Amino acid sequence: MDRKKLDAAVTEAKRFLGKVKELPDPVWQESAGFTKGGYFDDNFPKQSGAIRRASMDLTRALADLRRPS
């Protein structure tokens, strides 16, 4: 196993987890149009995009790790 590829995968995994931890909690939004008086707003496009990007980078690092040298 190539240590350099392993270190890259670990770095990407830590970056991915860091982005997940930065995601804000859902926010309760009052609205008369809903039966329970509101809904949880979990729409954070900037953070969601960063998580998806980190996920793609992690996937690529793991694929490189599995690829023979």
CORQUIHU-V634110 format. One record per residue. N is the residue number from 1. RES is the residue in one small letter. OMEGA is omega in whole degrees, 0 to 359 (NA if undefined). NEAR is the number of other C-alpha atoms within 8 Angstrom. Layout:
BEGIN
n:N res:RES omega:OMEGA near:NEAR
n:N res:RES omega:OMEGA near:NEAR
END
This chain:
BEGIN
n:1 res:m omega:182 near:4
n:2 res:d omega:182 near:7
n:3 res:r omega:180 near:6
n:4 res:k omega:177 near:6
n:5 res:k omega:178 near:10
n:6 res:l omega:178 near:10
n:7 res:d omega:178 near:8
n:8 res:a omega:179 near:9
n:9 res:a omega:179 near:12
n:10 res:v omega:178 near:8
n:11 res:t omega:179 near:8
n:12 res:e omega:178 near:12
n:13 res:a omega:178 near:9
n:14 res:k omega:178 near:8
n:15 res:r omega:178 near:9
n:16 res:f omega:180 near:12
n:17 res:l omega:177 near:8
n:18 res:g omega:178 near:8
n:19 res:k omega:178 near:12
n:20 res:v omega:180 near:8
n:21 res:k omega:179 near:7
n:22 res:e omega:182 near:7
n:23 res:l omega:180 near:9
n:24 res:p omega:175 near:6
n:25 res:d omega:177 near:5
n:26 res:p omega:183 near:8
n:27 res:v omega:178 near:7
n:28 res:w omega:179 near:8
n:29 res:q omega:177 near:8
n:30 res:e omega:177 near:7
n:31 res:s omega:181 near:8
n:32 res:a omega:183 near:7
n:33 res:g omega:182 near:6
n:34 res:f omega:185 near:8
n:35 res:t omega:181 near:6
n:36 res:k omega:175 near:5
n:37 res:g omega:179 near:9
n:38 res:g omega:181 near:12
n:39 res:y omega:175 near:10
n:40 res:f omega:178 near:8
n:41 res:d omega:181 near:8
n:42 res:d omega:183 near:7
n:43 res:n omega:179 near:5
n:44 res:f omega:189 near:8
n:45 res:p omega:182 near:6
n:46 res:k omega:181 near:6
n:47 res:q omega:179 near:10
n:48 res:s omega:177 near:9
n:49 res:g omega:179 near:8
n:50 res:a omega:178 near:9
n:51 res:i omega:179 near:11
n:52 res:r omega:179 near:8
n:53 res:r omega:179 near:8
n:54 res:a omega:178 near:12
n:55 res:s omega:178 near:9
n:56 res:m omega:179 near:8
n:57 res:d omega:178 near:9
n:58 res:l omega:178 near:12
n:59 res:t omega:180 near:8
n:60 res:r omega:179 near:8
n:61 res:a omega:178 near:12
n:62 res:l omega:177 near:9
n:63 res:a omega:177 near:8
n:64 res:d omega:180 near:8
n:65 res:l omega:180 near:12
n:66 res:r omega:181 near:6
n:67 res:r omega:179 near:6
n:68 res:p omega:182 near:4
n:69 res:s omega:NA near:3
END
